[in-house]
Amino acid sequence: MCNACITNAVKKHMISRRDMFRSAVALGAASVAAGIVTARPALAAAHGTVVDLTHTFTPEFPTFDGVPGLTMEQTVKFDESGYQLFRLTVDEHSGTHIDAPLHFTTDGTSVDELPVENLVCPLCVIDIEARAQEEVNTMVSTEDIETWISANGDIPEGACVAMHSGWADKVGDASYRNDADGNFTFPGFSKEATDMLMEMGVAAIGVDTLSLDPGNSADFAVHYSWLPSGRYGIENLAGLRNVPAAGATVFVGAPKHGGGTGGPARVLAVT
């Protein structure tokens, strides 16, 4: 079909939609709208408050290698065609994103193969913000996990355990990634802690920083142990201070491109 035909068809459709909505108002669309409005409180009452744990993904969002993880090219303009769209070029490991097992193995589970039952998890948030203000490369330790259990009870099997270091507040500032000397500086998990979480049957770990490992890691020990075990990680989480330490459920909107090692995700918590 020619571009002019498409454009004309889109414009005709837009006009017909406007006419349809005008007619709907005349016929009592307000009652339909009322039905929609009343459905949402019922959903909220059943499931609680939804908290977005996802940063807005832009070309300026900080990345591990310093190269923009997103480029956007407008390929269709509204004033020319009656609709608009962008072509995106995306680095799998940028923005709030998933690390699938395949990221650090040659034959591990790809992001599209992650079991869906592992993408809806009890959320356990370990708060190390106070310590991270003084120790920029601090790690979630086994002691932190034990302290969390003492306060909240056992970590459920299949849980997602997330580190809240307060680092999400630094997005937009160079200190999210580096110190003044250009060294990677941000908190992460210790391998001893993630080994403990493996034994507990935890499905995923998450961080509000660029990496599951701390910024000064020389060996990516957590990546090389956690991911090859068949589990996944989430990096660059946001909003963790807005969810309780225990009791929330996280919904991980993992991408599903075949053979992917990870990818940007929409992550929501219901409290």
Sequence and secondary structure as in RCSB ss.txt:
>XXXX:A:sequence
MCNACITNAVKKHMISRRDMFRSAVALGAASVAAGIVTARPALAAAHGTVVDLTHTFTPEFPTFDGVPGLTMEQT
VKFDESGYQLFRLTVDEHSGTHIDAPLHFTTDGTSVDELPVENLVCPLCVIDIEARAQEEVNTMVSTEDIETWIS
ANGDIPEGACVAMHSGWADKVGDASYRNDADGNFTFPGFSKEATDMLMEMGVAAIGVDTLSLDPGNSADFAVHYS
WLPSGRYGIENLAGLRNVPAAGATVFVGAPKHGGGTGGPARVLAVT
>XXXX:A:secstr
  HHHHHHHHHHHHHHHHHHHHHHHHTTHHHHHHHHHHHHHHHHHHH  EEE B    TTS  SSSS SEEEEEE
E HHHHSS EEEEEE TTSSSEEE GGGGSSSS  GGGS GGGSEEEEEEEE HHHHTT TT EE HHHHHHHHH
HH    TT EEEEE SGGGGTTSGGGTB TTS B   EE HHHHHHHHHTT  EEEESSS SS TT SS HHHHH
HGGGT EEEESB  GGGS SSSEEEEEE    TT SEEE EEEEE 
